């Protein structure tokens, strides 16, 4: 193609020709590539606050590997609007805007940079934080938190093209969730502790009130006890009688249990049955225990061959008369 002098001058010289060439490529591109053009040139720009916007050299890997991005790099590279090189240290492929004048003379790019200025700065802050995190060994202390994390999470996912930035943001999000869970558990523990302390305080107050009441009642009871000593003695006597009766009832229950057990073992273990019946007679030589001995001996004649009879200092058992 031949560019006439008058056309060249009408376009505004070199800068105007560059802008016209860039606009032509943009106009011919389909919509997905137009989105990629805006993202790629935003990444290759350093938006200034109190200075003009500058171009920036970036690693090609940071732009992503999607087909639209590759076509944008190819077309603008063929038009010599962007240049390719390698990082002098890492030898990774790099790319940058070929002419810084393009950032000022291409109206559409100027509009993009103005509209996306805060977005591009946020992306740059995220990239710088991710680089520091990575260089320091990816320490938890270097992750984003609070408002900075909230701002980073609000960024559109399609503009975060660096794998390191994505890893950094995801690690920050996961750690923030862990911190929230830890805080939730801490608050829950404090609440439980407050409940325990409150309950203990109420219990102490109640116990104190009860102690006062009990002390007053004890004093009243002491006064009443002194006034009714005779009634107390009578109650003691009745308690002793009741205790004695309880012992008698227990002895009767044990006697009945021995007799019942003896009767249940006559067929299977006659020796044990006889011994149990004799023990019952030893404890209470009466008709029921004597009948138990007689029943144990007579229920299985000939089966009791050798029984060590306990020595009984009481009256002889009628079964052996």
ChimeraX attribute file (.defattr): number of C-alpha atoms within 10 A of each C-alpha:
attribute: neighborCount
match mode: 1-to-1
recipient: residues
	/A:1	3
	/A:2	4
	/A:3	9
	/A:4	9
	/A:5	10
	/A:6	10
	/A:7	11
	/A:8	14
	/A:9	13
	/A:10	11
	/A:11	15
	/A:12	15
	/A:13	13
	/A:14	15
	/A:15	19
	/A:16	19
	/A:17	20
	/A:18	22
	/A:19	23
	/A:20	18
	/A:21	17
	/A:22	21
	/A:23	16
	/A:24	11
	/A:25	16
	/A:26	20
	/A:27	11
	/A:28	10
	/A:29	17
	/A:30	10
	/A:31	12
	/A:32	11
	/A:33	18
	/A:34	18
	/A:35	15
	/A:36	22
	/A:37	23
	/A:38	17
	/A:39	19
	/A:40	22
	/A:41	20
	/A:42	22
	/A:43	22
	/A:44	20
	/A:45	22
	/A:46	20
	/A:47	23
	/A:48	12
	/A:49	9
	/A:50	6
	/A:51	7
	/A:52	11
	/A:53	19
	/A:54	16
	/A:55	21
	/A:56	16
	/A:57	18
	/A:58	21
	/A:59	19
	/A:60	21
	/A:61	14
	/A:62	16
	/A:63	22
	/A:64	18
	/A:65	11
	/A:66	9
	/A:67	12
	/A:68	19
	/A:69	20
	/A:70	15
	/A:71	15
	/A:72	22
	/A:73	22
	/A:74	13
	/A:75	16
	/A:76	19
	/A:77	17
	/A:78	11
	/A:79	14
	/A:80	16
	/A:81	19
	/A:82	18
	/A:83	17
	/A:84	17
	/A:85	15
	/A:86	14
	/A:87	13
	/A:88	9
	/A:89	6
	/A:90	7
	/A:91	10
	/A:92	13
	/A:93	14
	/A:94	17
	/A:95	22
	/A:96	23
	/A:97	24
	/A:98	17
	/A:99	16
	/A:100	16
	/A:101	17
	/A:102	23
	/A:103	25
	/A:104	17
	/A:105	18
	/A:106	19
	/A:107	14
	/A:108	16
	/A:109	21
	/A:110	15
	/A:111	11
	/A:112	14
	/A:113	22
	/A:114	14
	/A:115	11
	/A:116	16
	/A:117	19
	/A:118	12
	/A:119	17
	/A:120	20
	/A:121	15
	/A:122	16
	/A:123	20
	/A:124	15
	/A:125	14
	/A:126	23
	/A:127	19
	/A:128	13
	/A:129	18
	/A:130	24
	/A:131	15
	/A:132	15
	/A:133	20
	/A:134	16
	/A:135	10
	/A:136	10
	/A:137	9
	/A:138	15
	/A:139	11
	/A:140	11
	/A:141	10
	/A:142	16
	/A:143	21
	/A:144	24
	/A:145	16
	/A:146	8
	/A:147	9
	/A:148	13
	/A:149	16
	/A:150	12
	/A:151	13
	/A:152	21
	/A:153	14
	/A:154	8
	/A:155	14
	/A:156	10
	/A:157	10
	/A:158	9
	/A:159	17
	/A:160	19
	/A:161	17
	/A:162	17
	/A:163	14
	/A:164	16
	/A:165	21
	/A:166	16
	/A:167	13
	/A:168	22
	/A:169	22
	/A:170	15
	/A:171	16
	/A:172	21
	/A:173	19
	/A:174	11
	/A:175	17
	/A:176	17
	/A:177	12
	/A:178	12
	/A:179	13
	/A:180	12
	/A:181	12
	/A:182	12
	/A:183	12
	/A:184	12
	/A:185	12
	/A:186	12
	/A:187	12
	/A:188	12
	/A:189	12
	/A:190	12
	/A:191	12
	/A:192	12
	/A:193	12
	/A:194	12
	/A:195	12
	/A:196	12
	/A:197	12
	/A:198	12
	/A:199	12
	/A:200	12
	/A:201	12
	/A:202	12
	/A:203	12
	/A:204	12
	/A:205	12
	/A:206	12
	/A:207	12
	/A:208	12
	/A:209	12
	/A:210	12
	/A:211	12
	/A:212	12
	/A:213	12
	/A:214	13
	/A:215	12
	/A:216	12
	/A:217	12
	/A:218	12
	/A:219	12
	/A:220	11
	/A:221	13
	/A:222	12
	/A:223	11
	/A:224	11
	/A:225	13
	/A:226	10
	/A:227	11
	/A:228	11
	/A:229	11
	/A:230	11
	/A:231	11
	/A:232	13
	/A:233	11
	/A:234	11
	/A:235	12
	/A:236	12
	/A:237	12
	/A:238	12
	/A:239	12
	/A:240	12
	/A:241	12
	/A:242	12
	/A:243	12
	/A:244	12
	/A:245	12
	/A:246	12
	/A:247	12
	/A:248	12
	/A:249	12
	/A:250	12
	/A:251	14
	/A:252	15
	/A:253	12
	/A:254	14
	/A:255	22
	/A:256	15
	/A:257	14
	/A:258	22
	/A:259	26
	/A:260	15
	/A:261	15
	/A:262	27
	/A:263	20
	/A:264	14
	/A:265	16
	/A:266	20
	/A:267	14
	/A:268	10
	/A:269	14
	/A:270	24
	/A:271	22
	/A:272	17
	/A:273	27
	/A:274	26
	/A:275	19
	/A:276	25
	/A:277	29
	/A:278	27
	/A:279	21
	/A:280	25
	/A:281	26
	/A:282	21
	/A:283	16
	/A:284	16
	/A:285	17
	/A:286	13
	/A:287	11
	/A:288	16
	/A:289	24
	/A:290	22
	/A:291	17
	/A:292	24
	/A:293	27
	/A:294	18
	/A:295	18
	/A:296	29
	/A:297	21
	/A:298	14
	/A:299	14
	/A:300	15
	/A:301	10
	/A:302	9
	/A:303	14
	/A:304	16
	/A:305	8
	/A:306	7
	/A:307	11
	/A:308	8
	/A:309	10
	/A:310	10
	/A:311	8
	/A:312	13
	/A:313	7
	/A:314	11
	/A:315	10
	/A:316	13
	/A:317	19
	/A:318	12
	/A:319	14
	/A:320	8
	/A:321	5
